[in-house]
Amino acid sequence: MCAHKQAQAQAQAQAQAQAQAQAQAQAQAQAQAQAQAQAQAQAQAQAEPIHHSHLPRCN
């Protein structure tokens, strides 16, 4: 009976490890999405001054 309980415990541990790995993968995907959004925002911010550069400057 002990071996059966050990097998159950191992199966549970594996399931937990898989769940953790999935959670980490999701967190990484979210971090990548955030990084992409930041990169897009930076690209837009860099593109915007070009539109304003042809306006007359007040010196």
Backbone as JSON Lines, residues from 0, in Angstrom:
{"i":0,"aa":"M","n":[0.83,-1.21,0.0],"ca":[0.0,0.0,0.0],"c":[0.87,1.26,0.0]}
{"i":1,"aa":"C","n":[2.01,1.14,0.62],"ca":[2.89,2.32,0.68],"c":[3.31,2.75,-0.72]}
{"i":2,"aa":"A","n":[3.64,1.75,-1.55],"ca":[4.09,2.08,-2.9],"c":[2.98,2.77,-3.68]}
{"i":3,"aa":"H","n":[1.73,2.35,-3.43],"ca":[0.6,2.96,-4.13],"c":[0.47,4.44,-3.74]}
{"i":4,"aa":"K","n":[0.63,4.71,-2.43],"ca":[0.54,6.1,-1.96],"c":[1.68,6.93,-2.53]}
{"i":5,"aa":"Q","n":[2.86,6.31,-2.62],"ca":[4.01,7.02,-3.19],"c":[3.73,7.38,-4.64]}
{"i":6,"aa":"A","n":[3.17,6.44,-5.39],"ca":[2.86,6.69,-6.79],"c":[1.86,7.83,-6.92]}
{"i":7,"aa":"Q","n":[0.87,7.86,-6.04],"ca":[-0.11,8.95,-6.06],"c":[0.57,10.29,-5.76]}
{"i":8,"aa":"A","n":[1.44,10.28,-4.76],"ca":[2.14,11.51,-4.39],"c":[3.01,12.0,-5.54]}
{"i":9,"aa":"Q","n":[3.68,11.06,-6.22],"ca":[4.51,11.44,-7.36],"c":[3.65,12.02,-8.48]}
{"i":10,"aa":"A","n":[2.51,11.41,-8.74],"ca":[1.62,11.91,-9.79],"c":[1.14,13.31,-9.46]}
{"i":11,"aa":"Q","n":[0.82,13.55,-8.19],"ca":[0.38,14.88,-7.77],"c":[1.52,15.88,-7.93]}
{"i":12,"aa":"A","n":[2.73,15.48,-7.54],"ca":[3.88,16.37,-7.66],"c":[4.14,16.72,-9.12]}
{"i":13,"aa":"Q","n":[4.01,15.73,-9.99],"ca":[4.2,15.98,-11.42],"c":[3.14,16.94,-11.95]}
{"i":14,"aa":"A","n":[1.89,16.74,-11.52],"ca":[0.81,17.61,-11.96],"c":[1.06,19.04,-11.5]}
{"i":15,"aa":"Q","n":[1.54,19.19,-10.26],"ca":[1.85,20.53,-9.74],"c":[2.99,21.16,-10.53]}
{"i":16,"aa":"A","n":[4.01,20.36,-10.83],"ca":[5.15,20.87,-11.59],"c":[4.71,21.33,-12.97]}
{"i":17,"aa":"Q","n":[3.83,20.56,-13.6],"ca":[3.31,20.94,-14.92],"c":[2.52,22.24,-14.83]}
{"i":18,"aa":"A","n":[1.69,22.36,-13.78],"ca":[0.89,23.57,-13.6],"c":[1.8,24.77,-13.41]}
{"i":19,"aa":"Q","n":[2.88,24.6,-12.63],"ca":[3.83,25.69,-12.42],"c":[4.5,26.06,-13.74]}
{"i":20,"aa":"A","n":[4.89,25.06,-14.52],"ca":[5.55,25.32,-15.8],"c":[4.61,26.07,-16.73]}
{"i":21,"aa":"Q","n":[3.34,25.7,-16.73],"ca":[2.36,26.4,-17.56],"c":[2.21,27.85,-17.1]}
{"i":22,"aa":"A","n":[2.15,28.04,-15.78],"ca":[2.02,29.39,-15.24],"c":[3.23,30.24,-15.62]}
{"i":23,"aa":"Q","n":[4.42,29.65,-15.56],"ca":[5.63,30.36,-15.95],"c":[5.59,30.72,-17.42]}
{"i":24,"aa":"A","n":[5.14,29.77,-18.25],"ca":[5.06,30.02,-19.7],"c":[4.08,31.15,-19.97]}
{"i":25,"aa":"Q","n":[2.96,31.17,-19.25],"ca":[1.98,32.25,-19.42],"c":[2.59,33.58,-19.0]}
{"i":26,"aa":"A","n":[3.31,33.58,-17.87],"ca":[3.94,34.81,-17.39],"c":[4.95,35.32,-18.41]}
{"i":27,"aa":"Q","n":[5.72,34.4,-19.01],"ca":[6.68,34.79,-20.03],"c":[5.97,35.38,-21.24]}
{"i":28,"aa":"A","n":[4.87,34.76,-21.65],"ca":[4.1,35.25,-22.8],"c":[3.57,36.65,-22.51]}
{"i":29,"aa":"Q","n":[3.09,36.86,-21.28],"ca":[2.6,38.19,-20.9],"c":[3.73,39.2,-20.92]}
{"i":30,"aa":"A","n":[4.9,38.81,-20.4],"ca":[6.05,39.71,-20.39],"c":[6.46,40.07,-21.81]}
{"i":31,"aa":"Q","n":[6.43,39.08,-22.71],"ca":[6.77,39.35,-24.11],"c":[5.75,40.31,-24.73]}
{"i":32,"aa":"A","n":[4.47,40.11,-24.43],"ca":[3.43,40.98,-24.97],"c":[3.62,42.4,-24.45]}
{"i":33,"aa":"Q","n":[3.98,42.53,-23.17],"ca":[4.23,43.86,-22.6],"c":[5.43,44.51,-23.28]}
{"i":34,"aa":"A","n":[6.48,43.73,-23.5],"ca":[7.68,44.26,-24.15],"c":[7.35,44.72,-25.57]}
{"i":35,"aa":"Q","n":[6.53,43.95,-26.27],"ca":[6.12,44.34,-27.63],"c":[5.31,45.63,-27.58]}
{"i":36,"aa":"A","n":[4.4,45.74,-26.62],"ca":[3.58,46.94,-26.5],"c":[4.46,48.15,-26.2]}
{"i":37,"aa":"Q","n":[5.47,47.96,-25.32],"ca":[6.39,49.05,-25.01],"c":[7.18,49.45,-26.24]}
{"i":38,"aa":"A","n":[7.64,48.47,-27.0],"ca":[8.41,48.76,-28.21],"c":[7.55,49.52,-29.21]}
{"i":39,"aa":"Q","n":[6.29,49.14,-29.34],"ca":[5.39,49.85,-30.24],"c":[5.18,51.28,-29.77]}
{"i":40,"aa":"A","n":[4.99,51.45,-28.46],"ca":[4.78,52.79,-27.9],"c":[6.01,53.66,-28.14]}
{"i":41,"aa":"Q","n":[7.2,53.07,-27.97],"ca":[8.44,53.81,-28.22],"c":[8.54,54.19,-29.68]}
{"i":42,"aa":"A","n":[8.21,53.28,-30.57],"ca":[8.28,53.55,-32.0],"c":[7.31,54.68,-32.36]}
{"i":43,"aa":"Q","n":[6.13,54.66,-31.78],"ca":[5.16,55.72,-32.04],"c":[5.68,57.05,-31.5]}
{"i":44,"aa":"A","n":[6.27,57.02,-30.3],"ca":[6.78,58.25,-29.69],"c":[7.91,58.83,-30.54]}
{"i":45,"aa":"Q","n":[8.73,57.95,-31.12],"ca":[9.82,58.42,-31.97],"c":[9.27,58.97,-33.29]}
{"i":46,"aa":"A","n":[8.18,58.4,-33.78],"ca":[7.62,58.83,-35.06],"c":[6.89,60.16,-34.91]}
{"i":47,"aa":"E","n":[6.33,60.43,-33.75],"ca":[5.53,61.64,-33.56],"c":[6.33,62.93,-33.75]}
{"i":48,"aa":"P","n":[7.53,63.07,-33.17],"ca":[8.26,64.34,-33.33],"c":[8.54,64.7,-34.78]}
{"i":49,"aa":"I","n":[8.59,63.72,-35.66],"ca":[8.85,63.98,-37.07],"c":[7.71,64.83,-37.65]}
{"i":50,"aa":"H","n":[6.5,64.59,-37.19],"ca":[5.36,65.37,-37.68],"c":[5.46,66.82,-37.21]}
{"i":51,"aa":"H","n":[6.02,67.02,-36.01],"ca":[6.09,68.36,-35.44],"c":[7.34,69.1,-35.88]}
{"i":52,"aa":"S","n":[8.3,68.39,-36.46],"ca":[9.6,69.01,-36.75],"c":[9.48,70.07,-37.84]}
{"i":53,"aa":"H","n":[8.46,69.96,-38.72],"ca":[8.36,70.93,-39.81],"c":[7.6,72.19,-39.37]}
{"i":54,"aa":"L","n":[7.13,72.21,-38.12],"ca":[6.47,73.41,-37.62],"c":[7.52,74.47,-37.31]}
{"i":55,"aa":"P","n":[7.2,75.74,-37.48],"ca":[8.18,76.8,-37.17],"c":[8.52,76.81,-35.68]}
{"i":56,"aa":"R","n":[9.79,76.96,-35.39],"ca":[10.23,76.95,-33.99],"c":[10.32,78.39,-33.46]}
{"i":57,"aa":"C","n":[9.96,78.54,-32.21],"ca":[10.1,79.85,-31.57],"c":[11.44,79.91,-30.86]}
{"i":58,"aa":"N","n":[12.36,80.69,-31.39],"ca":[13.69,80.78,-30.77],"c":[13.77,82.03,-29.91]}
